[in-house]
Amino acid sequence: MQSSLWLARIGPVSNGARLVCLPHAGGGTGIYRSWASELPKLEVWAATLPGREGRFVEPPLRDLRPMVDGIAAELQAGGARPTVLFGHSMGAILAFETAAALDRLGAAPALVLVSGSRAPQEVHRDREMLSTLDDAALIASLRELGGTPATVLESVEFMELLLPILRADLAALERYAPRPGTTVRAPLVALGGDADPDVGEADLLAWEAYSATGFRHALFPGDHFYLEGSRRALLDRIAAEIAALPRSV
């Protein structure tokens, strides 16, 4: 499979498993760009969603289902090689739903890693509708979660580009409703930051009900965007989880 509409390879071709990374709300492939060089045994891919990067001219979607359908269809068409899905925050829900879609297509992934997210039935619990906040309140919410440099948050030009994409992603997540009883065939690993103000360890443990074949979880030092400060530990854990998969996978 070569880079296509919904997926882009962000590292060299490899004979190892295909690691497919799915973005947080408002995010793109950038957060995963360094992963390819740090995970040399894997072939690293990232989702390319409308409204950003090479698809900047397209309007961002306000529904997760078309994203899931597009990503799953391209992964199925990419052949039967082992696929591991990793998603952070909104990307965790995309990873879970993409895995479920691949199960229905007969192309189940080998492993699903969900990061910084509540389980599907708990996504909306006690949450305000962030997509409807005014600009100042939405920027304040971003500041509280961490992960976005102050220089970016204070850049009027950059925020004019980011906020419409972020609002669309948040609206898509707010509209999301999981199919009752949906589980995935692959083992599921839930990951998060030990100081995340929105997703605690109990929220990660709730993911156990969504895998039919096994569950593990781990906490790393950091807030909602622990991926940056704890990147090496996180990548080591991802590599270890993939190395532990059955050799037939």
Stockholm file with secondary structure:
# STOCKHOLM 1.0

chainA/1-249         MQSSLWLARIGPVSNGARLVCLPHAGGGTGIYRSWASELPKLEVWAATLPGREGRFVEPPLRDLRPMVDGIAAELQAGGARPTVLFGHSMGAILAFETAAALDRLGAAPALVLVSGSRAPQEVHRDREMLSTLDDAALIASLRELGGTPATVLESVEFMELLLPILRADLAALERYAPRPGTTVRAPLVALGGDADPDVGEADLLAWEAYSATGFRHALFPGDHFYLEGSRRALLDRIAAEIAALPRSV
#=GR chainA/1-249 SS CCCCSSEEECSCCCSSCEEEEECCTTCCSGGGTTHHHHCTTSEEEEECCTTSGGGTTSCCCSCHHHHHHHHHHHHHHTCSSCEEEEEETHHHHHHHHHHHHHHHTTCCCSEEEEESCCCGGGTTTTCCCGGGSCHHHHHHHHHHHCCSCHHHHTCHHHHHHHHHHHHHHHHHHHHCCCCTTCCBSSCEEEEEETTCSSCCHHHHHGGGGGBSSCEEEEEESSSTTHHHHTHHHHHHHHHHHHHTSCTTC
#=GC SS_cons         CCCCSSEEECSCCCSSCEEEEECCTTCCSGGGTTHHHHCTTSEEEEECCTTSGGGTTSCCCSCHHHHHHHHHHHHHHTCSSCEEEEEETHHHHHHHHHHHHHHHTTCCCSEEEEESCCCGGGTTTTCCCGGGSCHHHHHHHHHHHCCSCHHHHTCHHHHHHHHHHHHHHHHHHHHCCCCTTCCBSSCEEEEEETTCSSCCHHHHHGGGGGBSSCEEEEEESSSTTHHHHTHHHHHHHHHHHHHTSCTTC
//
